[in-house]
Amino acid sequence: MGEFDFSVWGPSLPFIRDGLLFTLRLTLVAMTGGIVIGTLLALARLSPIVPLARIAGAYVDLMRSIPLVLVILWFFLVIPFLTGAPVGAETSAIITFTAFEAAFYCEIMRSGIQSVPRGQVNAAFALGLGQAQTMIHVILPQAVRNMLPVLLTQTIVLFQDTSLVYAIGAKDMLKAADVVGKNYNRPVEMIVLSALIYFAICFSLSLAVKQLQKRVAIVR
């Protein structure tokens, strides 16, 4: 420890801040898009229309069977090769994470929808609500409440996985730490700093999820 020079942390904070802001923005966009697309995929998987359910199922199984880093590299390298149009690292990261996380959010939402008792669905039909109205006003609100802790836990995993954009050169927090570490010739100190920031954020969110689980359990 005596060989470490943590005085480099001070000058590096503006660079780390910029990288962290991109990491948070990527997490927020991927979470929002992933939940929206994942909910649509979940509805498609539960649809009585067999071709639609199979297509959605095939998409989910494909995404859940491939390492995220390979999906990131595939989109960043292959798509420009096929289309002839370059895709920036940040745009590629946003699209890739949204598409990838949608498969995981889909399974969470599907389990949440299926957790709603069938009797409530039948009661909604008996009151004259249509299938779409029942889904919007009866099923989805309860499904989201039931699955909220799991959704947030998956978002924590998403936040951690954003460090994989380092592979395509996107300027996230880990990339910022790497650049500053090379500039000051202090890579170990910068990796330690980024690890502490990741830990602080993820641990705080984990505690918040635990408290939320208790509140949801009380409501139920």
C-alpha positions as CSV (number, residue, x, y, z in Angstrom):
1,M,0.0,0.0,0.0
2,G,2.9,2.3,0.6
3,E,3.6,2.4,-3.1
4,F,0.1,3.6,-4.0
5,D,-0.3,7.2,-4.8
6,F,-4.0,8.1,-4.2
7,S,-3.3,11.8,-4.8
8,V,-4.2,11.1,-8.4
9,W,-7.9,10.7,-7.4
10,G,-8.4,14.4,-7.0
11,P,-7.4,15.5,-10.6
12,S,-9.2,12.5,-12.1
13,L,-12.6,13.3,-10.6
14,P,-13.9,15.4,-13.6
15,F,-13.0,12.5,-16.0
16,I,-14.6,9.9,-13.7
17,R,-17.7,12.1,-13.4
18,D,-18.1,12.3,-17.2
19,G,-17.7,8.6,-17.5
20,L,-20.2,7.9,-14.6
21,L,-22.7,10.2,-16.2
22,F,-22.6,8.2,-19.4
23,T,-22.8,5.0,-17.4
24,L,-25.9,6.2,-15.6
25,R,-27.5,7.5,-18.8
26,L,-26.9,4.2,-20.5
27,T,-28.4,2.3,-17.6
28,L,-31.5,4.6,-17.5
29,V,-32.1,4.4,-21.2
30,A,-31.5,0.6,-21.4
31,M,-33.7,0.1,-18.4
32,T,-36.6,2.2,-19.7
33,G,-36.4,0.7,-23.2
34,G,-35.8,-2.8,-21.9
35,I,-38.9,-2.7,-19.7
36,V,-41.1,-1.3,-22.4
37,I,-39.9,-3.8,-25.1
38,G,-39.7,-6.6,-22.5
39,T,-43.4,-6.0,-21.5
40,L,-44.4,-6.2,-25.2
41,L,-42.3,-9.4,-25.6
42,A,-44.0,-10.8,-22.5
43,L,-47.4,-10.1,-23.9
44,A,-46.4,-11.6,-27.2
45,R,-45.1,-14.8,-25.4
46,L,-48.4,-15.1,-23.6
47,S,-50.4,-14.4,-26.8
48,P,-52.7,-17.2,-28.1
49,I,-51.3,-16.3,-31.5
50,V,-48.8,-19.2,-31.9
51,P,-46.5,-17.6,-34.5
52,L,-46.2,-14.4,-32.5
53,A,-45.5,-16.3,-29.3
54,R,-42.8,-18.4,-31.0
55,I,-41.1,-15.4,-32.5
56,A,-41.0,-13.7,-29.2
57,G,-39.8,-16.8,-27.5
58,A,-37.1,-17.4,-30.0
59,Y,-35.8,-13.8,-29.5
60,V,-35.7,-14.2,-25.8
61,D,-34.0,-17.5,-25.9
62,L,-31.4,-16.2,-28.4
63,M,-30.5,-13.2,-26.3
64,R,-30.4,-15.1,-23.1
65,S,-28.0,-17.7,-24.7
66,I,-25.3,-15.3,-25.9
67,P,-22.8,-13.5,-23.7
68,L,-23.5,-9.8,-23.7
69,V,-20.0,-8.8,-24.7
70,L,-20.4,-10.9,-27.9
71,V,-23.7,-9.1,-28.7
72,I,-22.0,-5.7,-28.2
73,L,-19.1,-6.6,-30.4
74,W,-21.4,-8.2,-33.1
75,F,-23.5,-5.1,-33.3
76,F,-20.6,-2.7,-33.3
77,L,-18.5,-4.5,-35.9
78,V,-20.9,-6.5,-38.1
79,I,-23.8,-4.1,-38.5
80,P,-21.5,-1.3,-40.0
81,F,-20.0,-4.0,-42.3
82,L,-23.4,-5.1,-43.6
83,T,-24.9,-1.6,-43.9
84,G,-21.8,0.4,-44.8
85,A,-22.8,3.0,-42.3
86,P,-20.6,3.4,-39.2
87,V,-22.3,3.1,-35.7
88,G,-20.8,5.1,-32.9
89,A,-19.7,3.4,-29.7
90,E,-22.3,5.2,-27.5
91,T,-25.2,4.6,-30.0
92,S,-24.1,1.0,-30.4
93,A,-24.0,0.5,-26.6
94,I,-27.5,2.0,-26.1
95,I,-29.1,-0.1,-28.8
96,T,-27.3,-3.2,-27.8
97,F,-28.1,-3.0,-24.1
98,T,-31.7,-2.1,-24.7
99,A,-32.2,-5.1,-27.0
100,F,-30.3,-7.4,-24.8
101,E,-32.0,-6.4,-21.5
102,A,-35.4,-6.6,-23.0
103,A,-35.1,-10.4,-23.1
104,F,-34.5,-10.5,-19.3
105,Y,-37.1,-7.9,-18.5
106,C,-39.5,-10.0,-20.6
107,E,-39.1,-13.0,-18.4
108,I,-39.5,-11.0,-15.3
109,M,-42.7,-9.3,-16.6
110,R,-44.1,-12.6,-17.9
111,S,-43.7,-14.2,-14.5
112,G,-45.3,-11.2,-12.9
113,I,-48.3,-11.3,-15.2
114,Q,-48.7,-15.0,-14.6
115,S,-48.5,-14.4,-10.8
116,V,-51.8,-12.5,-10.9
117,P,-54.6,-14.8,-9.8
118,R,-56.8,-16.0,-12.6
119,G,-59.9,-15.2,-10.5
120,Q,-59.2,-11.5,-10.8
121,V,-59.0,-11.8,-14.6
122,N,-62.3,-13.6,-14.7
123,A,-63.8,-10.9,-12.4
124,A,-62.6,-8.2,-14.8
125,F,-64.3,-10.0,-17.7
126,A,-67.4,-10.4,-15.7
127,L,-67.5,-6.6,-15.1
128,G,-67.5,-6.1,-18.8
129,L,-63.8,-5.2,-19.3
130,G,-62.2,-6.2,-22.5
131,Q,-58.9,-8.2,-22.7
132,A,-56.8,-5.0,-23.3
133,Q,-58.6,-3.1,-20.5
134,T,-58.1,-6.1,-18.2
135,M,-54.4,-6.2,-19.0
136,I,-53.9,-2.5,-18.5
137,H,-56.0,-1.8,-15.5
138,V,-56.0,-5.1,-13.6
139,I,-53.0,-7.3,-14.5
140,L,-50.1,-5.0,-15.3
141,P,-50.4,-2.8,-12.2
142,Q,-50.3,-5.9,-9.9
143,A,-47.6,-7.5,-12.0
144,V,-45.3,-4.5,-11.8
145,R,-45.8,-4.2,-8.1
146,N,-45.1,-7.9,-7.6
147,M,-42.0,-7.8,-9.8
148,L,-40.7,-4.3,-8.8
149,P,-37.9,-5.6,-6.5
150,V,-36.8,-8.1,-9.2
151,L,-36.9,-5.4,-11.9
152,L,-34.7,-3.2,-9.7
153,T,-32.3,-6.0,-9.0
154,Q,-32.0,-6.6,-12.8
155,T,-31.3,-2.9,-13.2
156,I,-28.4,-3.2,-10.7
157,V,-27.0,-6.0,-12.8
158,L,-27.5,-3.9,-15.9
159,F,-25.5,-1.0,-14.2
160,Q,-22.6,-3.4,-13.5
161,D,-22.7,-4.8,-17.0
162,T,-22.3,-1.4,-18.6
163,S,-18.6,-1.7,-17.9
164,L,-18.5,-4.1,-20.9
165,V,-18.8,-1.2,-23.3
166,Y,-15.1,-0.8,-22.5
167,A,-14.7,-3.4,-25.2
168,I,-15.8,-1.0,-28.0
169,G,-14.2,2.1,-26.6
170,A,-17.3,3.8,-25.2
171,K,-16.4,6.5,-22.7
172,D,-18.0,5.0,-19.6
173,M,-16.6,5.2,-16.1
174,L,-14.2,2.2,-16.5
175,K,-12.9,3.6,-19.7
176,A,-12.4,7.0,-18.1
177,A,-10.5,5.4,-15.2
178,D,-8.3,3.5,-17.7
179,V,-7.4,6.6,-19.6
180,V,-6.6,8.6,-16.5
181,G,-4.6,5.7,-15.1
182,K,-2.5,5.6,-18.2
183,N,-2.0,9.3,-18.3
184,Y,-0.8,9.5,-14.7
185,N,0.8,6.0,-14.9
186,R,-1.4,5.0,-12.0
187,P,-3.7,2.3,-13.4
188,V,-4.1,0.4,-10.1
189,E,-5.2,3.4,-8.2
190,M,-7.8,4.3,-10.8
191,I,-9.2,0.8,-11.0
192,V,-9.5,0.9,-7.2
193,L,-11.4,4.2,-7.4
194,S,-13.8,2.9,-10.1
195,A,-14.4,-0.3,-8.1
196,L,-15.2,1.7,-5.0
197,I,-17.7,3.8,-6.9
198,Y,-19.4,0.8,-8.4
199,F,-19.6,-0.8,-5.0
200,A,-21.0,2.3,-3.3
201,I,-23.8,2.7,-5.9
202,C,-24.7,-1.0,-6.2
203,F,-24.6,-1.6,-2.4
204,S,-26.8,1.4,-1.8
205,L,-29.3,0.3,-4.5
206,S,-29.3,-3.3,-3.0
207,L,-30.2,-1.9,0.4
208,A,-33.0,0.1,-1.2
209,V,-34.3,-3.0,-2.9
210,K,-34.3,-4.9,0.4
211,Q,-36.4,-2.2,2.0
212,L,-38.8,-2.2,-1.0
213,Q,-39.2,-5.9,-0.7
214,K,-40.3,-5.5,2.9
215,R,-42.8,-2.9,2.0
216,V,-44.2,-4.9,-0.9
217,A,-44.4,-8.0,1.3
218,I,-46.4,-6.0,3.9
219,V,-48.8,-4.7,1.2
220,R,-49.4,-8.2,0.0
